[in-house]
């Protein structure tokens, strides 16, 4: 019982329990016929939410007011420019990846420039930047839907040892994120900033440099997600990143990361991403309208947060 009690206080456990309950319900409804297919689909589509959610988690960990609303636009621009540069040629895959990363770095630098130099609140700065980035994506795309190189199209839609390749990439990125947070001084710095920025400054933490790197890191992960999503879906669309604005925030909150900052949670991002996909899939199965789906999804999210509300701060 003590073990169960300690486990129930883990921030990430509730998102995993919620995901398991929804997954089990879907399996029961279908009589077990869709077990493998549903699991594969959940792992595949959740991978993109995981990647952008990890970046958003780093930013939110910096404390109240820190958030990146330019994630969808960054995804769209990175996917569009990368596919246009690669021009369906397998030999251009690496340059395409590099340009996607460069776009992420540029957006991250511009985001923090607005925040620091002009003293604009992050929510306003990143929202303003998203309009600029989205406009660049529209100008670059011009209504065209360029296909990805055949190797990337096959790779992003294939599996290795039963695990979707995009999920494996998300797992590798998650391991890097966990290492940065738990085993490096950078991870201690962002936690300290999130808990108290004045105290972090007094302790000698390079607050401005840490925040700068964090916003760049978030934008780079968004661009990588856009690169992979464009290849997975067979081309870049101007609305390809729209659903990931609220999704990137929802999976962070559901995953147990403290909105007040200073407390991040990588495993929770996985549980929350799987949960969100499974909920939407289940509601779609019953043919519910978009409005009803949004209402029910919101109510379910509130319920999960309420169940997890009794955990002790800092318990992971």
C-alpha positions, 0 to 999 in steps of 0.5 A, a space after each residue: 500500500 505504501 508503494 501504491 501511495 508513493 506511486 500515486 504521488 508521482 506527477 507522471 502517473 496520472 497521465 499514464 493511467 488516463 491513457 491506459 483507461 482510454 486505450 482499454 476502453 477502445 480495445 473493449 469496444 472493438 473486441 480487441 480487434 484493433 489492439 495492434 493498430 490502435 497502439 501503433 497509431 497512438 505511438 506514431 501520432 503521439 510522437 509529434 506531440 511529444 517532440 513539441 511538448 518537450 520544447 514547450 516544457 523547457 520554456 514553461 519550466 522557466 516560470 510564470 509567463 514563459 510560453 512559446 506560441 510560435 510553435 505551429 508557425 515554426 513547424 510549418 515554415 521548417 517543413 515547407 522550406 525543407 521540402 522545397 530545398 530537398 525537392 524530392 531528392 534523397 541526396 538533399 535530405 541532410 541539407 533539408 534537415 540542416 535548414 530546418 534546424 537553422 530555421 528553428 535557431 533563427 526563430 528562437 533567437 528572434 523570439 528571445 530578442 523581442 522578449 529581452 531587447 524590447 521587454 515584451 512579455 513572452 506570450 506577446 513576443 512569441 505570438 507576434 513572431 508566429 505571425 511573421 513566421 507564418 507569413 514567411 511560410 505562406 510566401 514560401 509555399 505559394 499553394 504548392 504541396 511538394 512531396 518529400 524524398 522517397 527515403 524520408 517518406 518511407 522512413 517516417 511511415 515505417 517501423 523498426 522491430 514493431 516500433 514506429 520510426 518517428 516514435 524512436 526519434 521521439 524517444 531519443 529526443 526524450 532521453 536527451 531532454 531527460 539528461 539535460 534536466 536531470 544530469 546537467 547544470 543547465 537543467 538545474 539552472 532552468 529549475 532554479 530560474 523557474 522557482 525564483 528568478 531573483 534568487 537564481 540571479 543572486 546565486 550566480 545563475 546566468 538567467 538571460 543566457 539560460 532563457 535564451 538557450 531554452 527558447 532556441 531549443 524549443 524552436 529547434 524541436 518545433 522545426 524538427 517536428 515540422 520536418 518529420 510531420 511534413 515527410 510523414 504526411 506526404 507534404 507540407 500544408 499551411 495548417 499542418 502545425 495549427 493543432 499543436 499550439 494548444 496540444 503542446 501546452 496541454 501535454 505539458 500540463 497533463 504530464 505533470 509539469 508545474 505551470 508555475 515553473 521549476 518542475 518539469 516532467 519528461 515521462 509525463 509528456 509521453 503519457 499525456 500525448 498518448 492520452 490526448 490522441 486516444 481521447 480524440 480517436 475514441 470520440 471520433 469513433 463515436 462520430 461526435 461533432 467537433 464541438 462536442 469532442 472539444 467540450 468532452 476533451 476539455 472536461 476529461 483534461 480537467 478531471 485528470 488534473 483534479 485527480 493529480 492535484 493532490 501530489 506534493 510539489 517536486 514529486 516526480 
